[in-house]
Structures are given as structure tokens and as C-alpha cells.
Amino acid sequence: MYLIRKVSMRLLVLTTFFLVACTGLPTALTKPEIKVVSLTPIAADGFQQRFSVGLKVTNPNSEDIVLRGMSYSIDIGGHDIFSGVSGAVPVLKAYTETPVTVEVSANIMSVISLISDLTRKGPENLHYTLNAKLDVNALLPSISVTETGPVPFLNARSLATGQR
């Protein structure tokens, strides 16, 4: 009887400890929104072209999101064109839009394939897809975000007339 009481008491203490520890865990987060706002070439090294990508990250949560890092890729017209990683992402303040600038490398073979498709099909309805994985911390799973939209720097009418 003494052994059963001793084991029961230890189980009660362990259960209480785990319940108290779980109350300190962060709550589930609503996915941030990420929009591409700019794309600027920054350097070329042989066949590697680097770009600076301006992003607008909206945090719809009531708490700041501190990121350890972020990986991302940008697909244009079904071609995986840009990709990169960054460990220097600013804190995403609660209920704000945070400008984030990251660098990407261009996949030259995908660019050639995209240009080939554009010459055959034309640039009408050209869209991008941004896939980003936000690494929050060890206690929460990564947040995957996918955003799509029209390619902002291409306009079919301006391409046809040779104007920008």
C-alpha cells in the first residue's frame, strides 16, 4: 500500500509539473502574409546573378514573432527562378507590416526556360508564387507561407509596345 501511495504521489507531482510547464509554451500563431514589393539586381559573378528582393511581411498576431531564419523561393510562370536563405530577419512586430530585404540567387537554366516559354506563349497572365518557411523557434513548428500574384514588373501591353 505504501508503494502505491508513493508512486501515485510521484505521478501527481510529475503531472502538475508538466501542466505548469505547458502553460509557458507559446500559443499557435496565425500565418503572416508576405508580399513581394521589389526586385533589384545587385551583383553578377560568372553565371550567378544575385538579386535583392523587397518583401512586406504582415504580422496579424497579438505578439511579436522573433525568427531564427527564413528560407524562400520564387517561382515565375511555373519556373523555379529564385531561391535563398537568411538568418538576419528583423522581429515581426505585432499587428504591423515589416519591410524585409533578402538576397536571392537566380537559377539560370530556369530563366532560360522561362524566356523560351515567354517567346512561345507571350507574357499574358504571368504570375509569381513565393514559398517561404519561417523558422520561429525550437518549441514551435516552422510556419510555411505561400503567396501568389501577378508579376508586378511586367505588363503585357508595355512589352508589346516596347515601353516600360
N, C-alpha and C positions, 0 to 999 in steps of 0.2 A: 504494500500500500504506500509506503514511504517513497519507493522508487517511482511509482506512477505519479504521485504528487510532485516530486522533484522534476520529472520530465515535463509534466503539464505546466509547471511554473516557468521552465526554460522556454517552452514553446510560446507561452503568453508573452514573455519578455521579448523574444525574437520577433513575434508578430507585431507587437507595439513598436519596436524599433523600426521595422520595415515600413509600417504605416506612417510614422513620423518622417522618415527619410523620403518617402514618396511625395509628401506634401511640398517639399522643396524643389521638386522637379519642375522644369519649365512646362508651360501649357502648350497645347498644339497651336501652331501658327497658321494664319491664312497666308496663302501664297502671295508673294509680292508680284507686282506687274513690272515687266521690263520692256521698254520701247527703244528701238534704235533711232537716234536723232542725228547722227553724223558719221561719216566715213571719210578719213583723210589719209592719203599715202604718206608714210614717214621715212621709209628707207628701202633701198633695194640692195641686195647683196647677191650677185650672181643671178640664179633663178629664183631666189627667195624674195618676195615682196612683202613688206610689213605695212600694216595699216593701224591707225588709231581709230577706235570705234567709240563714239559718244553714246552713252546709254542714259536713260532716265528710269530710275528704279523707284517705284511707289510702294511704300510700306503701309498696308491698310490695318496694321495691328496696333494695339494699345501699348505695346512695349517695343523698345529698340531691338533691332536684330544685329548682333555682332557676328560677322562672318569670319571664318578662318581662311576661306578661299572660295574660288569660283572657277568652274570650267565652262566653256561655251563654244558653240559652233553656229555658223550662219550658213544656211542653205539658200541659194537663189535659183529659182526656176527648176527645182529638183536636183540641183548640183551642189554638193558639199564644198563650198568655196572657201570659207574662213573658219579657223579654229584657234583656240588659245586657252591659257590658264592664267590666273592671277591670285597672288596671295596678299595683295595690297588693296583690299576693298574697304571703303570707308564704312563706318557704322551707319546703318539704315535707321534713321530716327523715326519714332512712332508718328504715324499719320502725316508723313512728309514725302516729297519727291526728292530723291538724292541724285545729283549728277555723278556718274561714274564713267571714267575713261579707262579703256583696256586696250591692249595691243593684240592683234591677230596676225597670223601668217596666212598667205593665200596659197591654195592648192593649185599650182599652175596647170596640171592636167585637167582639173575640173573647170578652170577658167577657159581653157581651150575648148572643152566640150560644150560649155555654156555659149561661147561665141559661135560655135558651129550651129547649135540649136537656134540661136537668135537670127543667124543669116538664113536659115531654112524656114522658121516659123514666124519670125518677127517678134518685137518686144511687147506686144499687146498682153495685158493682164499678167505682167511679170511680178511675182510675189517673193518675199523672203520668209524664212522660218528661222527664228532664233531659239535654240535649245540651250538652256543654262542649268547647271547643277550648282546650287548654293550650299556650301558646307557650313552648317551652323555651329555645331559643337559635337562632342563625343556622346552626349546624352540624347540628342535628337537626331532623327534620320535626316539625310540631305533633302533639300527642297528642290524638286525639278520643276522648271518653268518653261513653257513653250509659248511663244508669241508669233503671230503671223501678221503680215500686212503687205501692202503694195510697196515695191521698191521705190523709195522717195526721190531718188536722184535720177530716175529715168522717166521720161514722158514720151510716149509713142509719137505724139504729134510733133514734138520738138525734134525727135530723131529723124522723122520723115522730112522735115524742112531744113534740117541742119542747124537748128537753133538750140540754145540751152535755156 
